[in-house]
Each structure stands twice: as structure tokens, then as C-alpha cells.
Amino acid sequence: MSHDPDLYRDRNAVERAINKIKDWRGLATRYDKTPTSYEAGLHLRGSVIWLRSLTPPP
């Protein structure tokens, strides 16, 4: 099996995005949550990550 740099780069980006989502304790622990509230948390965390990406770092 040969190394595909494009596939590796895409996989790395996805893994980093998942780790950013899991950094939020509400999603990482997932105690007593219904599927609807868990999905809402995913949307909320995704929105926060996206909004933070719009501003330049200090």
C-alpha cells in the first residue's frame, strides 16, 4: 500500500475537527442526553468553531 499525501491531509483535517468537537465537555461526556439534544450540541459546537475561525488570532 503506497502513501497518498492528499488522502493523509484530508484524514488529518477530519481528525483535528473531531478533536475540536470533543474538546467541549458537554459532547465528550454525553451523560443523559437524548439524540436530539446531542445533535443540537453538535450544531452548537460546530457553530462556535466556525465563528472563531472567522476572526484572526491575536
N, C-alpha and C positions, 0 to 999 in steps of 0.2 A: 504494500500500500504506500503510495507516494504522498508527500506533504503538499497540500493545496493551500497556499498562503491566503487566498481570498476566502475560502471556507473557514480557515482558522480565525481570520479577522472578524468575520460575521459571528462566529460562535462566541468569540471573546466578548464582543459587544453585547450579545444577548445575555451572557453570564453576568456581566457587570450590571446590566439593567435589572436583572432578577435580584442581585445582591443589594442594589439600592432600594428596591421594593421591600425586601426582607429586613432592611435596617430599621424600618418602622416597627416598633414593638407590637402594635395592635395587630399587624398581619403576621408577624413572626410567631407569636404565641397561639393565636387563633382559638382562644378559650371561649366556649359557649357562644358561638356565632352561628347564625343561620347563613345559608348560602347567599341570600340576598344582601345581608349586611356585610359579608365578606367581599362580595363583588363591589359593593359601594365603597368599601375601604380601598380596594384595588384602584378604582377610578379616582378616588381622592388622592391617594399616594402618587399615582401617575400624573395627576394634575399639578401637584406640588413640585414634583421633579421637573416637569415641563416648564412651569413658571420660573423656577430657579435657573433653568438653562437659558432663559431669555435675558437675564441680567449678567453683565460681565463680572468676573470675580474681582474681589477687592485687591 
